[in-house]
């Protein structure tokens, strides 16, 4: 399927609304006219709170990309400065402050990661990558308080949800000041890059409108804000979490196979919404997939397309093919078809046992060693009932052994008890 569809300036805002990506917008009519009349410069910020973004950040990243595909100038801002402070938005307690060196390392990691999604070398409208550390770090306290802080009353700041929600438990002056720093970011980008639009999650509305107010007080000019909805799941569970933890955009933290599986396990009630949010498929293609969900939900055609598209966007086509290869191998039990990297990736969340290398290992001893069976007696019963497989082959007798010639890639054995209980053994 076509993955990245270009749309016109006139269609852009309407397309974002069709996809459910617009939660709040300041002056929709004025923004629509501006999008139709000129190439708009817009930005979205990402604070470095870890060395990778997770899929909660994918929505704003792809929104920046949608604007770039429509011909506008997208700026990805990594909060090398604000990351040293901590955003109180959406939190009930204070963040732990990280060291300057740690934040600098995480800033560099996020900048590399963002470069995978936005085109910084596109001839007619290259995206930009900036860090607010460049203008926040040189600020002196007196100038900042006189020139910027004077534009905000305490009453104004207390009325913002990000601050008001924290008053009961307390909020430090550090995090209380975050709103002013983010507002200053918008002012600075407006001043130096003619940036007139800020994107953010729904929890950023107060910070975005504070930026609009500051721009109006420090020189004026057209400026707008759009917030995107908080991504939710129909079952009430938090989006972006799996049984093994957060789903990261860094493949070393969340493998391509795990990433693919997260999306393919999407509930029928969520899959169409996520296709709109996280893919560049056309309305016609999404309508076809929605029909599949309604008429043949057991086929999970929409979930497979969602998994393919998002995995391709984040990790590339080879990762899609590898993830599907692993999925098919585990479904069929034909694990011998996996290369070493795929084998380890497929079973990294499953019990792994490292054993000392030896000429042969009895299957009963192996089942007990990896805790696939609680006792030798149970191991024998499982074998005799045909419930035990080694490397996809059913074990025929209780006296079976595993030698070097039966190990995958010279050092692995994959045990399966029943249909879904896998165990990886590594000999060394």
N, C-alpha and C positions, 0 to 999 in steps of 0.2 A: 504493500500500500504506500501511497505518497505520504511522506512523513513531515515535510516542511512546506506548507502552502503559503505563498505570498498573498496578502490581501491589500486592498487599497487604503489610503488614508481615511477616506469617507467611511469605509466599512470597519475600521479597526475597533473603535469604541463599541460599536454595535456587536461585533464578533466577541469581544471580551465579555459583554453582558450576556450573550447567548451561552457562553461557556460557564457562566456563573462566577466569573473572576472579579466582578466589580461589586464590592460590598458597600462602600461609600465613595462619593466623588464630590469634590467642591466645584460648583458652577459647571455642570455637565454641558450646557449649551455653549458657554464660552470655550471650554476645552475642545468641544467638537469643531468649532469654527477654527480654532488655532491648529488643530491636527490637519484640517483640510487645506489651510492656507500656507503652512510652512513645515519644515522639518523641525520637529520639537526635540529639544535636549531634555532627557529625563534621567533620573537616577534612583537606585535602591541601595540601601546599606546593609552590610552583613558584618556583625561584630565577631571577632575571633575568640570564641569561647571554648574552642577545641581546635585540633589540627585538621579537622575536616568538617564540612557541612553535612547535615543529614537531610533526609527527604522532605522534612518540613520546610527547608529552604528552596526546594526545587520549584515550587509554585512561583515565587517572585523571580527566580532566575529565568524560568521559561517565559515569564511575562516580559522581562527585559528583552528576551530574544524575539518575542512576537513584535515588539515595537521596532526592533532593528530590521526584521524581515519586511516590515511595512515602510522602511525607508527613514526611520527616525534615528536619533543619535543616543544610544544607551550608555550610561555610565554605571559601572559597578564600583561601589565604594566599600572598601574594607576598613572597618573601624579600628585602625591601629592606635588611635587616640582614645576613642570612646570605649574601646575594649579594656582599657586600663581603669575605667570607672565602673561600668556595669549598668545595664538598662533595667530599671525597676518594672517595666511593662510586663504584665502577665505573671509576676512573681509575688509570693506572699512573704518572702524573706530576703535578706541581703545576699548578694552574690559574694563568693570568696574572691578576693583580689588576687590576681596572678602577677608574677614578676614581669618587669619590662622585657626581659630577654625571652620569656615564654610567649608573651603576647606578640613580640616581633617575629618569632618563629612561626607561630600560628597564622599571623598575617600573611607571611610569605607562602605558606601552604595553601591558604584560601585563595590567594591571588592566582596561584598555579591551577587550582581547581576550577576557578571561574573561567579561565582561559579556554577550557574545554567546551564551554557552552556558547560563549559570545565570540564573534569574529572581530579581532582587534586589527586585522589587516585588510578588511574589506575596502575596496577602492573608493566607493562613493560615500559610505557612512560607517567608518570603523567605530567599534565600541571603544570606550576608554576604561582604564582601570586606575583607581586612585586610592590613596589612604589618607584619612583625615588626620593622621599623626603629623603630616607635613605642615598643616596650618594650625593645629591645636597645640602642638608642643612648643612652638615659639612664642605663644601668647603669654604676656605677663599678667599677673592677677589684677593689678590696679586698672590697666587698660581694658581688660575683659569686663570687669565689674562696671566701669564707667561707661564704656561704649556699647556693650551688649546687655549686661545684666539690668541696666536701668530701664530697659524696654519691657521688663516683665514684673508685674506686681505679684506679691505672694498670694493674694486672693485668686488671681488668674491661675497660678500654678496649682494651688490646692484644689481647684475645681476640676482638674484633669483626672481622668479615671486612674491613670498609672500611679498618681500620687495619692489620691483620695482612698484607694483600696488598701493602701499601706499604712494609713494613719493609725489604725487600731493597734497594729503590731510595732509601729515605729519605722521611720525611714531616716537614713543618715543624710547629712547635708551633701555628701558625695553623690549619692544616687538621686537626691532631690534636684541636683544641678544638671543631671543628664539631659533633661528636656531642652535646656538652654544650649547645651553643646550640640545636640542634633539640629536644633533650629539654626544655629550658626553654620553648620555644615551646608544646609540648604541655601542660606544667604551667600555663603562663600562660593558655592557652585553656580548660583544665579549670577553673581558678580563676575566671576572669572570665566565661566563656560556658557553663559546665557541659558543655564538650566532652569526650566520653568515648570517641571513636573516631578513630583516625588511619588514613588510607589512604596507600599509597605503592607504588612499584615494588619488585620483589623485592630490589633492591640496598639498600633502605632498612630492611630488617628490623632490623639492629643499632641504627640510630638510633631506630626506633619502640620497640623493647623498652627502650632506655635511657630514653625518655620515660615509659614505664609504670613503670619502677623509680623514677624521680625523683618521679612523682606519689605513689607509695606511701610514699616517705620524707618528702615535704613536705606531708602532710595526708591522703593516702589518698583512697579513693573508687574506684568502678568505672571502669575504663578498658580499652580493647581496641585491637588493631591488626590490620589486614588488609593483606597485600601482594598485588599483582597480578603476573602472570608477565611475564617479559621477552618482548616480541613477536619472534618469529622467523619466517623464511621457509623453506619446505621445500627450496629450492635452496641454502641455506646463506648466501645473501647477506644483508647487513644490512638490516633493515626500515627504511623511511623515507628510503631513498636512491634516486634515479633517476640516469640518465646525466648529467643536468644539475646534480646535487647534491641537497642536502637538500630534503625536501618540507615547506614552511612553512605555517602556518595563516593567515599574512598574504597577502592576494591580490596585493599589490604585489611580493612575493618569489616566490611560486609562483602563477601565474595559475589561474583556475578551470578552464580547459581542461587545463592541465598536471596539476592536482590530480585532475580527473576521469579523465584518461588513466592516472595512476598506479594508481588503483583498478581500472579496467577491464582493465588488463593483469595482474591478479592470477592466479597459477597456480591451476589446478583443485584442487590439493592444499591450497591455503590459503584458498580463497574461503569455504567454510562456516565455518571458524574465524573469519575476519574479519567475516563477517556477524553472528556471535554477539558478537564483541568490540565492533564499532563501529556497530552499528545497534540500533534499538529494535523490530525486527520480532519478531513472536510466534514461538513454537516451531513452530506449524503452518506459518507462512509460510516459515520457514527450512527446515523439512522438505521443503516443496514445491520449494524452490530446490535443495536437496541432491539431490533426485530428478532434477531437470533436469541437474545436473552428471553424475550417474551414467548417465543414459539418452541425453542429447543434449548432450554437452560442447561440440560444435562451435558450438552456438547461443549460448553464453556468456551465457545468461539471468541466471545468478546474478551474474556479474561486472557486468553492466549495472545490476542492481538495487543491488548494493553501491556502485557508482560514483554512482548517482543519490542514494541515501540519505545517504552520507557527504558528498557535495558539497552537498546540501541543508542538512544539519545545520551545516556549516561556513560555507557562503557564501550559502545561500538558494536558493529555487526558480528565480529568474531566472537564476542562475549555472548551474544544471542545464540549463535550456533553451538557454542560450547555448553551453555546452560540447557539448551534443548537436547543435546547429545547426552548429558548427564541425566536429565529427567527421563529420557527414553530408556537408558541403560538401567536405572534403578527400577523403573516400572516393569521392565521385562526380565530383570535379574541378570542381564548380560554385561556385567561389570568389566569383563575382559576387554571390552571394546574401548574403554576409557584410557587415555594416556595418563601418565603419573600425576600431572598437575590436576587434571579433571577428577581423578580418583580421590586425591586428598581433599580437593574442594568439595566434592560430593558428600564426603563422610566426615567433614571437620566438626560438625555438630553432634556426631554420633560417638558412642564410647570407643576410645582408642587405647589399646594396650601395647606397650613395648616389651618384647621378650628377647632374651638372649638367644643369639643364633645357635642352632643345633641341627644335626643332620636330619632328624625327623621328629615330629611332634604328634602324639596321638590326639585324635579329634576329641575324645572325651576330656582329656587333660586341658585341651585348648578351650573347650566350652566353659569349663569351670574357671580357668584362669581369667577369661574375659568377662566372667559373671553373666554369661548367657544362660547358664544353668546353675542353680544353687547347690547341686550335688552331683556326684558321678551317677547316682541312680537316676536322677531326673534327666541327665544328659543322655543316658542310654535309652530311656523311654522316648525322648524327643527324636533321637536318631531312628529308632525302630518305627516311629509313627510317620517318618518321612518329613519332619518339620525342619531339618537342618540342611543348610546349603553352604558350600565353600566355593567362593568365586563363581557363583551362579549355578553350580552343579549340585544336585541333591546327593547327600552322603548316603552311601548304600549299606554300610555296615559299621558296627560299633568298634571294629578293630582298624578302621581307616586311619591313615596318618597323612601328615602334610610335610613334604620334603622341599628342598630348594627348587626343584623343577616345577613345582606347583605354585610358586609364589609369583604374584604379579609384579612386574618390573624388578624382579629379583629379591624383593624384600617385603611384600605385602600379602596379606590374606584377608579376604572379606568374608566374614561369617554372617549368615542370615538365619534367624530362628523365627519361623512363621513367615508372614507376608511382609512385615514392615520393620522388624527388629534387626538392625544392622550393627555389626561390630567390626572395627578395623584393627588388624593386628600388624604391627611393624616389627620385623626381626632385625636385630643389629648386634 
